[in-house]
Amino acid sequence: MTWIEKLTGSLEQKRRYKQDRRRMEALPAPYGAAAMAMHRYFMYYGGLTDGDTLLTMMGDLADLWERAAADGTPVRDIVGSDPVEFAETFAESYTGTRWIDKERARLIRAMDEAAGGEPS
């Protein structure tokens, strides 16, 4: 790892992320719009802090919509009647450390420190 990567993160991960994003942006309508809508949702919902897991998820998302476009599968046949449930189920299938995991651990530590020697 170079000194710049220590400051900014892995350049290879950034390259892969941009490549997958371009794949989604290049999809024909309505698949590109659906893929980018899910991508945006994942940036808020997913909360993954592990770059490799996030890259795997984004690559799989691009694969999903490329395959749907190639097959002509209707968007609703992919996401069903509840796109939020579909997106969250999709995201939850990827393991990794999420931002909320770090905050949960921080809260537990803070409560342990605040309680000091109090019985649980």
N, C-alpha and C positions, 0 to 999 in steps of 0.2 A: 504494500500500500504506500502510495506516495504521500508527501506531506500535505498536498492539496486535498487528497481524498480523506485524510484525517480531519480536515476542517469542514469539508463539504459533503462527505459521504462517498460511497463507491461510484466512480464514474461509469463502471460497467452496469450497475443497477440503473443509473439514470438513463443510459443508452437504451437498455431493454425496455424501461418504462415508456420512454418516448416512442420507441418502435411499436409497442403494443397500442399506444394511444393513436398513433398514425394509422394503424390497421383499422381501428374502430372508426376513426374519422373518415376513412376512405370507403366505408361500406355504403352501398346504395340505400336510398330511402325505402322503407322506414327503418331498416336495420341499424344504420348509423345513428339515427336519433335515439333509438331504443338503447343501443350500447352506450352511448354517451350519457344518457339519462341515468343508467345504472352506475356508470363510472362516477358521475357526480355524487350520486347517493352514497356510494362506498367511501368517498372522501369524507363524508360527514358521519356515516353510520359505522363503517368498518373499523376505524380506529386502530388498525394494525400498526405496531411499531417495528415489527420484524420485516426488513426489506425483502428478504427472499420469499417470504410467504405472500407479501403483497404483490410481488412480481409474478408469482405463480398464479394468483387469483386473477390478475389483470390479463395475463396470457390466456388463461382458460376462458375469461369473459370474451376476449377477442375471438378465440376459437369457436365459442358457442354461437356468436352472431355471424361469423363468417360461414359456418356450417348451415345456419338457418337461411342465410341469404342464398347460398349455393343450392339448397334444397327447395327454396321458395316457401318455407314454413311460415305461416302467419305469426306475427308477433304474439298475439293472444294465445296461440297454441304453445308458445314457449313460457310466457309469464303467467298465464291463466287469468282469472278475474281479479286477483289481488297481487299487483306487481310488487307491493311492499313486502308481502309475505314471501314471494319468490326471491326477491333480492336479499332479504335477511337470511333466508334458509341457505341461499347460495353462499353468502359471506360466512355464515357460521360453520360451513363445512370445511373451512380453512382454519387449521389450528395455528397458533402463534400467540405471542404476547400482544395484547391489545392495550391501548392507553388506559382503559378503565381498570385493567389488572394492576397497573402501577399505582393508580389512585386508590384502589381498594387496599393495597399493601401499605400505602402511606397513611391512610385513615386508621388502619389497625395499629400501626406503630405509634401514631399520635395519641390514640386512646390508651394504649399500654403505658406510654410515658406520662400522660395526664393522670392516669389512675394510680401510678406509682405502685405502692405496696397494697392497695386496696384489694380485698378478695373479689374474685370474679363472680 
